[in-house]
Amino acid sequence: MKKRFILIALLLFAVFCGPAVPPTATAATTARRERSYSTPELALVTRLTARIVASNHYRKLALSPDLSRLLFDAYLKRLDPGHMFFLAPEVNAWSARYRERLGNALRRGDYSFGMEVYRVYRDRNREFRAFAEKQLASPMDFTVDEELEVDRSKSPWPVTRAEQYELWRKRVKNDILTIRLLERSIAEEEAKAKKEKKEKKTDVAEEAERKWTKKTPEAKLMTRLRDIGNTIDEREPIAILGLYLDTLTQVYGPHSSYMPPREESDFDIRMSLSLTGIGATLTSEDGLIKVVALVPNGPADRQGELKVNDRIINVTEENGETTDLVDMPVSKAVQFIRGPEGTKVTLTVIPGIKGRSAPPVRITITRAKVELVDSAASGKVREVKRADGTIRRIGIITLPSFYLDVEALRSGSDSARRCSEDVRKILENFLRQRVDAVVIDLRRNGGGSLPESIRMSGLFFPQGPVVQIRDRKGRLQVESDEDDGSCVYSGPLVLLTSKLSASASEIFSAALRDRHRAVVVGDTRTFGKGTILNVVELSDSMGLLDRKFPAGSLSFESAMFFRISGGSPQQLGIASDIVLPSLSEELEVGEMFLERHLPWDRVDPAPFVDCDKSFDERVARLRAASEKRVAASPHFARIRRRAELLRRHRGRKTISLNEKKRYDEYLIDKAFDEASRIFDDEEEKEKKAEDPILDEAVAIAADYIGVL
């Protein structure tokens, strides 16, 4: 149960800590070492980014005073969303100097505002850590009735340091109280488990590890603050500029971004599903880089010496160059562990032996290509027994994203990884197994490649339009499936979606739903991202200016896509034919909740063939049968109860700093945490728990065979 409660503490820390840092990173891709950027180089990146996004974004917004005001507010909010670190007088001073002038400054390549504000943010975080350490030296009174605002984003900045210190005091007290209640819950769960299973004895090694790793709440908090501080302190100028320019792009639209070279490489990994390195997932703990997991059959896994829980303290290249990783942010440390395929890296490691310390060892691993199989399409066949005794075979495809290895495709490689080919192979296997219907699970599919969504749509109907695209100049283009007129699978099809299904998954779902080729099941709607992103490699643009250095990349909404029926998925998403109770339905997730999102729009429909003129009648029968099952299901009853907890939690404005009162609130927090982790409950997976939503989608697919 420990994992469950620890997440609550981290959640509350994140609420008040400012910009979050990814807790883990995968040390496995081509290395992009930090390089020193000159002032002219940073100015050139700034000028180029600003001009490209202003000239090409779908939202026509010049580098004007209007943009300046938006950027000013957005950057302060990004660094200090809880209004805890900046003071009102300094915000007013910045406003007088910069608020109306940032557009012109960007046009000149002047990024000084971004750097100046970040320096104050960095220094104030250092002050806060020192303040917290001093506060923790004295006992705290948890019997006092006082409260802390949950969301201070709309509250004024503190005017004086005394006012700021009072906010900090409450913040530190809240974090310590969270850890104290966390430990109390863990102790209660362990006592309950021991009482229920008296015959089971505690494993000696596990008990030793528990004692070895146990720290006081004060020590745990300082470790967390140090890890956050290390990331803030170690951020290189190009990364700080990246924060500023990324904020600029999001003023234009929530899906636009500037990616410095390091983040750019991570984006390439997600799209290609392959990377080069040692194949280990890492996190930062107590100032050390800790191994969280090894990629199955990856280089480290095959070598056999590196283990989960080992802590890496330095790395040595083949040329003898050694880098110390102690107190280094994990996002930076992985850059030294990564490297080109075929090269060797030597890690100095403290073994994660349970219950005792151990001397460091040196482990040499040859970097190699790693396939991220967990992120690829997968398929399985499930048999469903009907009420009349007949057996239906339902093929289930889980598709996490619309991935495409663009670089391999450009190089002419026959082995370029693409989701449409992976799904094609799964469907062909399903046909050999004589499945009666297919369910495609898109609940966590956030999108990906537009061409792949078009190619994959063509696997399910002979030919025809898939999506309409309109650029910023109003030009409309219809993109179609242009194969030989055949399709791989023509049988009953159910698409399972949620509010997290976005972009390319919405193009795919809309194309099949509009021609009545598939029944859409899930939340009331999908995410609602109806824009096409254009990616510009700034390094290529530098070459045109006779300047060659890694400059990152820029992505921005360059067009809006529309369904073949005419409406855009933008903001409204794709509505489900059959709505199922879910926890994601209760979350404020989707385009409509994002700042600066583009509004819904429509164009004329494109001509297409209706695959089933009795579709509405069939869906009505499927919906009635589903509603009857859902009403009688204890699993969906539990989902409804948790959904009610979510609704109650959303209305809370403050949390108590009185321990007795807070414990009652904490029990609600625990339930909220369990409810919020919609698909990623590791403990439930270990128990092989039910997935009632997928089960119901499979049952609907089995019904669909009959109504056809």
BELNORMO-V832863 format. One record per residue. N is the residue number from 1. PHI is phi in degrees with one decimal (999 if undefined). PSI is psi as a letter, one per 30 degrees, with the letter a starting at -180 (NA if undefined). D_CENTER is the distance of its C-alpha to the mean C-alpha in Angstrom with 2 decimals. Layout:
# BELNORMO-V832863
n = [N	N]
phi = [PHI	PHI]
psi = [PSI	PSI]
d_center = [D_CENTER	D_CENTER]
This chain:
# BELNORMO-V832863
n = [1	2	3	4	5	6	7	8	9	10	11	12	13	14	15	16	17	18	19	20	21	22	23	24	25	26	27	28	29	30	31	32	33	34	35	36	37	38	39	40	41	42	43	44	45	46	47	48	49	50	51	52	53	54	55	56	57	58	59	60	61	62	63	64	65	66	67	68	69	70	71	72	73	74	75	76	77	78	79	80	81	82	83	84	85	86	87	88	89	90	91	92	93	94	95	96	97	98	99	100	101	102	103	104	105	106	107	108	109	110	111	112	113	114	115	116	117	118	119	120	121	122	123	124	125	126	127	128	129	130	131	132	133	134	135	136	137	138	139	140	141	142	143	144	145	146	147	148	149	150	151	152	153	154	155	156	157	158	159	160	161	162	163	164	165	166	167	168	169	170	171	172	173	174	175	176	177	178	179	180	181	182	183	184	185	186	187	188	189	190	191	192	193	194	195	196	197	198	199	200	201	202	203	204	205	206	207	208	209	210	211	212	213	214	215	216	217	218	219	220	221	222	223	224	225	226	227	228	229	230	231	232	233	234	235	236	237	238	239	240	241	242	243	244	245	246	247	248	249	250	251	252	253	254	255	256	257	258	259	260	261	262	263	264	265	266	267	268	269	270	271	272	273	274	275	276	277	278	279	280	281	282	283	284	285	286	287	288	289	290	291	292	293	294	295	296	297	298	299	300	301	302	303	304	305	306	307	308	309	310	311	312	313	314	315	316	317	318	319	320	321	322	323	324	325	326	327	328	329	330	331	332	333	334	335	336	337	338	339	340	341	342	343	344	345	346	347	348	349	350	351	352	353	354	355	356	357	358	359	360	361	362	363	364	365	366	367	368	369	370	371	372	373	374	375	376	377	378	379	380	381	382	383	384	385	386	387	388	389	390	391	392	393	394	395	396	397	398	399	400	401	402	403	404	405	406	407	408	409	410	411	412	413	414	415	416	417	418	419	420	421	422	423	424	425	426	427	428	429	430	431	432	433	434	435	436	437	438	439	440	441	442	443	444	445	446	447	448	449	450	451	452	453	454	455	456	457	458	459	460	461	462	463	464	465	466	467	468	469	470	471	472	473	474	475	476	477	478	479	480	481	482	483	484	485	486	487	488	489	490	491	492	493	494	495	496	497	498	499	500	501	502	503	504	505	506	507	508	509	510	511	512	513	514	515	516	517	518	519	520	521	522	523	524	525	526	527	528	529	530	531	532	533	534	535	536	537	538	539	540	541	542	543	544	545	546	547	548	549	550	551	552	553	554	555	556	557	558	559	560	561	562	563	564	565	566	567	568	569	570	571	572	573	574	575	576	577	578	579	580	581	582	583	584	585	586	587	588	589	590	591	592	593	594	595	596	597	598	599	600	601	602	603	604	605	606	607	608	609	610	611	612	613	614	615	616	617	618	619	620	621	622	623	624	625	626	627	628	629	630	631	632	633	634	635	636	637	638	639	640	641	642	643	644	645	646	647	648	649	650	651	652	653	654	655	656	657	658	659	660	661	662	663	664	665	666	667	668	669	670	671	672	673	674	675	676	677	678	679	680	681	682	683	684	685	686	687	688	689	690	691	692	693	694	695	696	697	698	699	700	701	702	703	704	705	706	707	708]
phi = [999	-60.8	-56.7	-60.7	-76.3	-60.6	-61.1	-64.9	-62.3	-65.3	-60.9	-69.4	-59.4	-64.2	-59.7	-108.9	-95.4	89.6	-60.8	-80.6	-117.2	-55.7	-72.8	-133.1	-149.1	-100.0	-85.2	-166.4	-162.8	-60.8	-66.2	-129.4	-63.4	-64.2	-122.8	-82.9	-104.6	-78.2	-59.2	-61.3	-66.5	-64.0	-65.2	-67.1	-60.5	-61.5	-62.2	-66.4	-60.9	-62.0	-71.2	-66.1	-69.2	-67.8	-89.2	-125.5	-68.1	-59.5	-80.8	-82.6	-137.1	-75.4	-78.7	-111.1	-58.0	-60.7	-63.1	-56.6	-64.5	-64.4	-66.0	-56.5	-65.6	-67.1	-71.0	-63.8	-66.3	-66.0	-78.3	-134.1	-65.3	-92.7	49.8	-111.0	-110.4	-88.6	-102.8	-55.7	-60.8	-74.0	-63.5	-64.7	-65.5	-62.5	-60.8	-63.6	-84.8	-119.9	-53.4	-97.1	-117.2	-66.9	-61.0	-63.9	-62.6	-62.6	-59.8	-87.4	87.8	-89.5	-114.7	-60.8	-59.6	-59.3	-72.7	-62.7	-65.9	-64.7	-60.2	-65.0	-60.2	-63.3	-64.9	-68.5	-66.0	-62.5	-62.6	-65.0	-63.2	-65.4	-61.4	-61.2	-61.6	-67.4	-62.1	-74.1	-74.8	-117.5	-62.8	-106.1	-97.9	-97.7	-100.2	-73.1	-86.6	-147.0	-132.0	-124.4	-65.3	-70.9	-126.6	-103.2	-63.4	-105.5	-84.5	-69.4	-66.9	-60.7	-86.9	-118.7	-65.5	-61.8	-65.3	-65.1	-60.9	-66.9	-63.3	-62.3	-58.6	-66.9	-62.0	-63.8	-62.5	-61.3	-65.1	-65.7	-62.7	-59.4	-66.8	-59.9	-72.1	-59.3	-65.1	-63.6	-65.3	-61.6	-61.2	-65.9	-65.4	-64.8	-65.1	-64.7	-63.9	-66.4	-69.7	-75.7	-128.1	-63.6	-74.9	-85.1	-94.5	-68.4	-62.7	-59.5	-65.0	-66.3	-65.0	-64.4	-64.4	-60.9	-68.7	-65.9	-90.7	-68.8	-131.1	-72.1	-54.9	-63.7	-67.2	-64.3	-65.5	-64.6	-62.8	-62.4	-65.2	-66.0	-62.7	-64.3	-62.8	-59.7	-63.8	-66.0	-68.5	-88.0	-62.3	-75.0	-53.8	-66.3	-73.6	-65.4	-59.5	-58.6	-60.5	-67.3	-70.3	-64.9	-63.1	-57.3	-63.3	-76.9	-65.7	-75.7	-172.6	-68.4	-104.2	-80.1	-159.9	-109.7	-114.8	-61.2	-50.1	-64.6	-67.5	-60.4	-66.1	-65.2	-64.3	-60.4	-62.6	-62.2	-77.2	-91.4	62.1	-145.0	-156.0	-122.8	166.8	-100.1	77.9	-139.1	-98.6	-123.0	-142.0	-106.2	-144.3	55.9	81.4	-115.6	-88.2	-108.3	-81.4	-92.6	-159.3	-115.4	-68.9	-53.6	63.6	-79.1	-55.1	-66.8	-64.6	-69.2	-65.1	92.8	-91.8	-73.2	-125.4	-60.3	83.7	-64.6	-118.6	-92.7	-105.5	-158.8	-128.9	-128.8	-81.6	-61.2	-82.4	92.8	-68.5	-114.6	-124.9	-82.5	-102.4	-62.9	65.2	-91.7	-57.7	-61.2	-62.2	-88.7	-61.2	-64.0	-65.4	-88.4	-85.0	-70.3	174.4	-64.3	-59.2	91.4	-84.9	-107.7	-131.5	-108.5	-103.8	-93.6	-127.4	-93.3	-60.1	-86.9	-76.7	-66.8	86.7	-156.8	-84.0	-146.2	-68.0	-63.5	-127.8	-110.5	-125.5	-104.1	-127.7	-89.0	-66.6	-153.7	-72.6	-122.3	-93.5	-89.3	-64.0	-67.5	-98.4	-93.9	-62.8	-138.5	-138.6	-150.5	-115.2	-119.9	-96.1	-119.7	-91.9	-82.3	-60.9	-84.9	93.0	-73.8	-106.8	-110.8	-103.3	-111.9	-85.8	-116.6	-110.1	-103.9	-122.6	-70.0	-163.5	-95.6	-89.7	-159.1	-83.6	-64.2	-62.6	-64.5	-66.6	-63.5	-79.5	82.8	-68.4	-77.0	-104.2	-59.0	-78.5	-146.3	-66.5	-62.1	-72.3	-63.2	-68.3	-57.2	-64.0	-64.7	-62.6	-62.9	-67.0	-59.6	-63.2	-64.9	-88.4	57.6	-71.1	-94.7	-159.0	-131.1	-116.6	-111.6	-89.0	-113.0	-60.7	-110.7	-85.4	-87.0	114.6	140.7	-80.7	-62.4	-56.7	-69.9	-65.8	-72.0	-61.1	-71.1	-57.9	-67.5	-73.3	-117.3	-151.5	-61.1	-158.1	133.6	-68.2	-117.0	-154.8	-109.9	-127.6	-119.8	-88.4	-67.1	-92.2	88.5	-77.6	-108.2	-131.8	-101.4	-99.4	-124.7	-78.9	-119.0	-83.7	-84.1	94.6	-102.0	-132.9	-80.4	-133.5	-120.1	-87.8	-57.7	-137.0	-122.2	-107.2	-100.1	-125.0	-151.0	-68.2	-92.4	-76.4	-141.0	56.8	-58.9	-68.4	-76.2	-61.3	-61.6	-64.1	-65.4	-61.9	-78.9	-70.9	-65.1	-92.4	57.8	-93.6	-144.1	-96.0	-96.0	-127.2	144.8	-66.7	-58.7	-153.6	-90.5	-60.4	98.2	-95.2	-110.8	-119.0	-98.8	-95.1	-107.8	-109.8	-116.0	-81.0	-66.8	-61.9	-64.8	-65.5	-62.1	-61.6	-67.4	-94.4	62.7	-126.7	-120.3	-161.7	-65.1	-119.3	83.8	-142.2	-126.4	-121.9	-156.3	-73.0	-101.1	-157.7	-116.7	-103.5	-129.5	-68.1	-66.5	-83.7	116.3	-77.1	-94.6	-69.5	-52.5	74.5	-90.9	73.7	-106.1	-74.7	-83.4	-73.8	-128.7	-94.5	-112.9	-60.4	-155.6	-79.2	-63.5	-62.1	-86.5	-83.1	-82.8	-119.5	137.1	-57.1	-63.7	-96.3	-90.0	-68.3	65.0	-73.9	-75.3	-78.1	-64.2	-154.3	-148.4	-132.4	-69.0	-64.1	-97.3	-68.6	-149.3	-92.7	-79.7	-78.4	-154.8	-75.6	-105.3	-59.6	-60.3	-65.2	-66.2	-62.4	-60.2	-68.8	-64.1	-64.3	-62.5	-66.4	-66.7	-59.8	-66.2	-66.5	-62.6	-62.4	-94.0	-86.9	-67.8	-66.5	-71.7	-63.5	-66.3	-61.8	-63.9	-64.9	-67.8	-62.5	-63.8	-61.6	-61.4	-64.9	-66.1	-68.0	-61.5	-84.0	-80.7	-100.8	-134.4	-126.0	-79.5	-103.8	-89.9	-61.1	-64.7	-67.8	-66.5	-63.0	-63.5	-63.9	-64.1	-61.7	-69.1	-57.4	-62.8	-64.3	-62.1	-62.4	-61.9	-72.1	-73.3	-81.7	-62.8	-116.7	-112.1	-81.5	-60.5	-63.1	-65.6	-63.8	-61.9	-82.6	54.8	-70.6	-71.3	-119.1	-59.9	-69.3	-65.3	-57.5	-69.8	-60.9	-65.7	-64.0	-63.4	-62.4	-65.0	-64.8	-58.8	-59.3	-70.9	-72.4	-84.8]
psi = [f	e	e	e	e	e	e	e	e	e	e	e	e	e	e	g	f	a	k	l	k	k	f	l	l	k	i	i	l	k	k	i	k	k	l	k	k	l	e	e	e	e	e	e	e	e	e	e	e	e	e	e	e	e	f	f	k	e	j	j	j	l	i	l	e	e	e	e	e	e	e	e	e	e	e	e	e	e	e	i	f	g	h	f	e	l	k	e	e	e	e	e	e	e	e	e	e	f	e	f	g	e	e	e	e	e	e	f	g	j	g	e	e	e	e	e	e	e	e	e	e	e	e	e	e	e	e	e	e	e	e	e	e	e	e	f	f	k	k	k	j	g	f	k	j	l	l	k	k	e	j	g	f	g	l	l	k	k	e	l	e	e	e	e	e	e	e	e	e	e	e	e	e	e	e	e	e	e	e	e	e	e	e	e	e	e	e	e	e	e	e	e	e	e	e	f	i	e	f	k	k	k	k	e	e	e	e	e	e	e	e	e	f	k	l	l	e	e	e	e	e	e	e	e	e	e	e	e	e	e	e	e	e	f	k	l	e	e	e	e	e	e	e	e	e	e	e	e	e	f	e	e	k	f	g	l	l	k	j	l	e	e	e	e	e	e	e	e	e	e	e	f	g	l	l	k	b	f	h	k	k	l	l	k	k	h	g	l	j	k	k	e	l	k	k	k	g	l	e	e	e	e	e	f	e	k	l	k	f	k	k	k	f	l	k	k	l	f	g	f	k	k	k	k	f	k	g	k	k	e	f	e	e	f	f	f	f	l	l	l	k	f	l	k	k	k	k	k	k	j	k	h	k	k	f	l	l	l	l	l	l	k	k	k	k	k	k	l	k	k	k	i	f	f	g	l	k	l	k	l	k	k	k	k	k	l	e	g	f	l	k	k	j	k	k	k	k	k	j	f	l	i	l	k	i	e	e	e	e	e	f	g	k	f	g	k	k	k	e	e	e	e	e	e	e	e	e	e	e	e	e	e	g	h	l	f	l	k	k	j	j	g	e	g	j	g	b	b	k	e	e	e	e	e	e	e	e	f	f	f	l	e	l	l	k	e	l	k	k	k	a	f	g	g	k	k	k	k	k	l	j	h	a	g	g	l	l	e	k	g	a	k	k	k	k	j	l	a	f	f	k	l	c	e	f	e	e	e	e	e	e	e	e	e	g	h	f	l	k	k	k	b	l	e	l	a	e	h	j	g	l	k	k	k	k	k	j	f	e	e	e	e	e	f	g	h	k	j	l	j	g	a	l	k	k	l	j	f	l	k	l	k	l	f	f	e	l	k	f	k	e	f	a	k	k	k	e	j	k	k	k	l	e	f	f	f	k	i	k	l	e	f	f	k	k	g	l	k	l	l	l	l	l	k	l	k	k	l	k	j	f	j	f	g	e	e	e	e	e	e	e	e	e	e	e	e	e	e	e	e	e	f	k	f	e	f	e	e	e	e	e	e	e	e	e	e	e	e	e	f	f	k	e	l	k	k	g	k	e	e	e	e	e	e	e	e	e	e	e	e	e	e	e	e	e	e	i	e	f	h	j	e	e	e	e	e	f	h	l	l	i	e	e	e	e	e	e	e	e	e	e	e	e	e	e	e	f	NA]
d_center = [23.74	22.79	19.12	18.89	20.65	19.12	15.72	17.72	19.11	15.93	14.61	17.90	17.96	14.73	16.36	19.24	18.24	17.08	14.24	11.80	11.72	9.31	11.59	11.85	12.47	14.31	17.83	18.62	19.04	21.79	22.50	22.22	24.26	24.32	27.28	29.24	29.02	32.16	32.43	33.57	30.59	28.09	30.25	30.20	26.40	26.41	29.19	27.85	24.34	25.94	28.53	26.36	23.91	26.93	28.89	26.42	23.81	24.45	24.99	28.26	28.11	30.45	30.15	32.24	32.79	30.63	27.64	28.73	28.59	25.13	23.81	25.75	24.30	20.66	20.90	22.56	20.03	17.15	19.07	20.71	19.03	21.24	24.39	25.28	26.01	27.77	31.25	32.65	35.50	33.33	31.00	34.23	35.54	32.48	32.78	36.42	35.81	32.63	31.53	33.62	33.65	30.13	30.37	33.60	32.36	29.41	31.94	33.94	31.08	31.39	28.21	30.15	28.64	25.14	26.69	29.09	26.65	24.32	27.44	28.28	24.79	25.03	28.59	27.89	25.19	27.87	30.32	28.09	27.78	31.56	32.06	29.97	31.99	35.19	34.22	33.41	36.89	38.52	38.21	36.29	37.83	35.58	38.37	38.21	37.00	34.41	30.97	27.80	25.95	22.48	21.46	23.55	21.87	25.01	27.47	29.70	29.30	31.86	35.18	36.63	35.59	37.13	34.87	31.83	33.02	33.35	29.70	28.84	31.25	29.61	26.14	27.51	29.40	26.44	24.39	27.47	28.15	24.69	25.30	28.86	27.89	25.20	28.01	30.34	28.13	27.70	31.48	32.21	30.06	31.75	35.13	34.51	33.51	36.59	38.83	37.69	38.07	41.11	42.06	38.86	39.24	36.54	35.77	37.50	34.87	32.05	34.25	34.99	31.35	30.67	33.56	32.69	29.16	30.15	30.08	31.15	28.68	29.80	29.04	25.55	24.78	26.32	24.35	21.05	22.44	23.71	20.42	18.85	22.11	22.21	19.00	20.44	23.89	23.09	21.12	23.26	24.69	22.69	19.39	20.88	22.00	18.54	17.30	20.36	20.18	16.52	17.68	20.60	18.73	16.72	20.18	20.89	17.84	14.28	12.98	15.33	14.56	16.62	15.41	17.90	19.09	16.89	13.54	15.31	16.02	12.46	11.87	15.11	14.10	11.25	13.91	16.84	15.68	18.17	18.66	21.61	22.15	22.87	20.07	18.92	15.77	16.63	16.18	18.56	21.11	24.40	24.17	24.00	21.55	21.17	20.50	18.04	18.47	20.30	19.44	22.26	25.10	23.46	25.84	25.52	25.80	28.87	30.44	30.35	30.85	27.40	26.23	23.33	23.92	25.84	25.40	25.75	27.93	28.78	28.65	31.63	31.81	34.69	36.57	36.64	34.22	32.63	29.70	29.31	25.78	26.83	25.01	22.87	19.14	17.21	15.50	19.13	20.66	18.84	20.52	23.82	23.06	21.90	24.72	26.48	27.35	30.62	30.70	31.13	29.48	31.06	29.08	30.96	29.58	30.48	30.47	28.57	31.76	31.90	34.29	35.57	34.94	35.71	36.78	34.39	34.54	33.84	31.88	32.02	29.48	29.75	26.54	25.89	23.59	20.94	19.77	16.32	17.98	15.39	13.22	16.42	18.25	20.39	23.38	25.75	28.82	29.63	33.13	33.75	37.19	38.43	40.89	43.72	43.01	41.61	38.68	35.85	33.57	30.05	27.71	24.00	21.46	17.78	15.85	12.08	12.27	15.25	15.52	18.53	19.97	21.41	23.28	24.99	25.93	27.44	29.42	30.93	29.63	30.41	27.57	24.69	21.82	20.99	19.68	22.82	25.11	23.27	23.45	27.05	28.01	26.54	28.50	31.61	31.36	31.05	34.18	36.03	35.21	36.47	33.59	34.55	31.23	27.59	24.34	21.10	17.99	15.32	13.64	10.12	10.98	9.08	12.05	13.30	16.99	19.47	22.43	20.92	20.42	24.09	25.34	23.77	25.26	28.58	28.50	29.35	32.07	34.83	34.30	33.45	31.07	27.33	26.03	27.68	26.39	27.89	27.60	28.27	31.99	32.11	32.72	31.68	31.06	30.78	28.81	30.35	30.29	33.23	33.98	37.46	37.31	36.34	33.34	32.16	31.74	33.66	33.59	31.95	28.22	25.66	22.10	19.82	17.14	15.18	13.81	10.40	12.50	12.54	14.53	16.18	16.00	17.80	20.33	21.05	21.41	23.55	25.79	26.64	26.97	29.17	31.63	31.67	30.53	27.89	27.38	23.99	23.14	20.47	19.41	21.71	19.50	16.39	13.86	16.52	15.32	18.69	18.65	19.04	17.55	20.07	19.27	22.05	22.65	24.36	26.07	27.93	29.02	30.27	32.46	34.09	34.95	36.42	33.83	31.81	28.96	25.18	23.87	20.26	19.22	18.83	17.06	18.28	19.17	22.54	23.40	22.86	23.09	25.34	26.18	29.47	30.79	30.29	27.64	24.22	21.00	20.04	19.43	21.13	19.19	21.06	23.15	23.66	27.23	26.90	24.72	23.82	23.20	19.62	17.51	14.79	17.88	18.47	15.24	15.38	12.58	13.40	14.95	17.94	16.23	14.98	17.62	19.69	18.64	21.40	23.77	24.53	27.34	29.36	31.72	34.50	33.71	34.09	36.70	35.37	36.86	36.34	35.84	37.01	39.30	39.35	35.57	35.63	38.37	36.57	33.33	35.47	36.89	33.54	32.20	35.33	35.09	31.41	32.13	34.98	32.92	30.08	32.73	34.26	31.12	30.65	27.00	26.34	28.54	26.27	23.23	25.35	26.27	22.73	21.95	24.93	23.58	20.45	22.83	25.02	22.36	21.18	24.74	25.08	25.73	26.84	26.82	30.05	30.91	33.81	33.06	35.00	33.43	29.95	30.19	30.62	27.55	25.73	26.53	24.85	21.77	21.76	22.05	19.32	16.93	18.07	17.69	14.21	12.71	13.35	12.84	12.16	15.56	16.92	20.28	20.68	19.91	22.55	24.92	24.25	23.78	24.09	21.53	23.78	21.77	21.87	25.45	26.44	25.02	27.15	30.09	29.80	29.87	32.95	34.53	33.78	36.08	38.87	38.54	38.62]
